[in-house]
Amino acid sequence: AQRVLPFRLPLNFEGLYVTSLAARFDDSRTRQELGFAPRDPRDTFADTVRWLLEKGHISPKHAGKLAA
């Protein structure tokens, strides 16, 4: 894919492989002891894209609707 796209993707084979494993875990102890509540991944991704845009790592074109 990297040879086709006009920009560099911020990932490598190992990172892609690890995210594809879909590892399961139990976070109930963390929730109980620390009061941790995980965020919706969509919100986290949107915040990350906004941050990348703000820091100049991506262009408004690549940020899409989040650039508005």
Rosetta silent file (secondary structure, phi, psi, omega in degrees, C-alpha in Angstrom):
SEQUENCE: AQRVLPFRLPLNFEGLYVTSLAARFDDSRTRQELGFAPRDPRDTFADTVRWLLEKGHISPKHAGKLAA
SCORE:     score description
SCORE:     0.000 S_00000001
   1 L     0.000  -33.976 -176.598    0.000    0.000    0.000 S_00000001
   2 L   -60.434  -33.753 -178.814    2.861    2.376    0.772 S_00000001
   3 L   -72.988  -18.692 -176.621    3.970    2.418   -2.863 S_00000001
   4 L   -92.930  -36.619 -174.792    0.475    3.432   -3.997 S_00000001
   5 L   -78.880  144.636 -179.258   -0.354    6.168   -1.503 S_00000001
   6 L   -83.297   12.089  178.351    1.022    9.707   -1.974 S_00000001
   7 L  -144.648  161.534 -177.654    1.867    9.978    1.745 S_00000001
   8 L   -86.635  130.309  177.326    3.689    7.915    4.369 S_00000001
   9 L   -81.222  136.355 -178.274    1.568    5.782    6.680 S_00000001
  10 L   -83.822   52.654  176.821    2.545    6.041   10.373 S_00000001
  11 L  -153.185  161.534  177.782    2.690    2.270   10.897 S_00000001
  12 L  -129.311 -179.507 -176.375    4.870   -0.704   10.190 S_00000001
  13 H   -59.465  -45.659 -177.145    4.345   -4.438    9.804 S_00000001
  14 H   -62.105  -43.497  179.373    4.784   -5.214   13.507 S_00000001
  15 H   -63.375  -42.747  178.124    2.298   -2.557   14.592 S_00000001
  16 H   -64.591  -41.330  179.583   -0.273   -3.718   12.087 S_00000001
  17 H   -62.303  -47.422 -178.370    0.241   -7.355   13.115 S_00000001
  18 H   -61.761  -41.730  179.846   -0.191   -6.629   16.833 S_00000001
  19 H   -69.676  -21.163  179.640   -3.402   -4.679   16.270 S_00000001
  20 H   -82.065   -9.532 -176.992   -4.785   -7.531   14.178 S_00000001
  21 L   -72.926  -23.776 -179.378   -4.462  -10.031   17.038 S_00000001
  22 L    51.517   50.898  179.916   -7.562   -8.700   18.828 S_00000001
  23 L   -63.963  140.194  178.893   -6.179   -9.727   22.205 S_00000001
  24 L  -104.580  147.910  178.634   -8.758   -9.954   24.970 S_00000001
  25 L  -152.978  164.476 -179.294   -8.201   -8.896   28.564 S_00000001
  26 L  -109.463  114.910 -179.036  -10.126   -8.226   31.752 S_00000001
  27 L  -104.309   16.389 -176.236   -9.945   -4.622   32.976 S_00000001
  28 H   -61.814  -37.141  179.321  -12.459   -4.982   35.818 S_00000001
  29 H   -65.104  -41.678  178.054   -9.773   -4.602   38.507 S_00000001
  30 H   -63.132  -42.708  177.815   -8.546   -1.365   36.925 S_00000001
  31 H   -61.086  -45.535 -176.763  -12.105   -0.058   36.733 S_00000001
  32 H   -69.276  -49.830 -172.745  -12.796   -0.939   40.374 S_00000001
  33 H   -78.633  -33.233 -176.094   -9.525    0.190   41.969 S_00000001
  34 H  -110.779   -7.302 -178.371   -8.771    3.270   39.879 S_00000001
  35 L    69.872   24.242 -178.083  -12.211    4.247   38.667 S_00000001
  36 L   -75.502  132.594  174.681  -10.973    3.982   35.096 S_00000001
  37 L  -128.017  114.875 -177.773  -13.581    4.080   32.352 S_00000001
  38 L   -64.523  148.852  178.391  -12.273    3.569   28.812 S_00000001
  39 L   -83.605  160.322  172.845  -13.250    6.056   26.129 S_00000001
  40 L   -65.517  128.476 -178.991  -15.067    5.214   22.947 S_00000001
  41 H   -56.677  -30.341  178.924  -12.345    4.430   20.376 S_00000001
  42 H   -65.011  -39.633  177.721  -14.045    6.719   17.846 S_00000001
  43 H   -65.852  -42.111  179.443  -13.637    9.695   20.199 S_00000001
  44 H   -62.948  -43.948  179.420  -10.001    8.802   20.825 S_00000001
  45 H   -63.177  -43.867  179.819   -9.310    8.480   17.092 S_00000001
  46 H   -62.054  -43.122  177.850  -11.016   11.813   16.349 S_00000001
  47 H   -62.909  -38.403  178.781   -8.974   13.552   19.070 S_00000001
  48 H   -64.597  -43.913  178.902   -5.795   12.013   17.660 S_00000001
  49 H   -63.210  -42.595  178.479   -6.572   13.244   14.141 S_00000001
  50 H   -62.145  -41.683  179.461   -7.305   16.749   15.473 S_00000001
  51 H   -64.286  -45.518  178.488   -4.023   16.737   17.417 S_00000001
  52 H   -59.018  -39.638  177.895   -2.063   15.568   14.358 S_00000001
  53 H   -65.948  -47.010 -179.074   -3.667   18.373   12.335 S_00000001
  54 H   -59.911  -37.728 -178.243   -2.968   20.986   15.018 S_00000001
  55 L   -85.276   -1.948  177.363    0.707   19.962   15.213 S_00000001
  56 L    81.961   14.221 -179.799    1.077   20.024   11.437 S_00000001
  57 L   -80.433  -22.099  175.850    1.671   16.283   11.033 S_00000001
  58 L  -135.822  160.344 -179.483   -1.264   15.928    8.613 S_00000001
  59 L   -91.601  161.977  175.338   -3.018   18.313    6.251 S_00000001
  60 H   -55.424  -33.959  178.616   -6.651   19.444    6.473 S_00000001
  61 H   -60.545  -43.125 -179.256   -7.279   17.263    3.422 S_00000001
  62 H   -74.725  -24.084  178.413   -6.138   14.166    5.317 S_00000001
  63 H   -79.430  -18.002  177.215   -8.122   15.166    8.426 S_00000001
  64 H    62.602 -136.525 -177.085  -11.332   15.291    6.388 S_00000001
  65 H   -61.790  -24.611 -178.741  -14.441   16.490    8.228 S_00000001
  66 H   -71.437  -13.410  179.888  -12.472   16.826   11.471 S_00000001
  67 H   -77.238  -16.208 -176.481  -10.540   19.755    9.982 S_00000001
  68 L   -72.227    0.000    0.000  -13.632   21.967    9.998 S_00000001
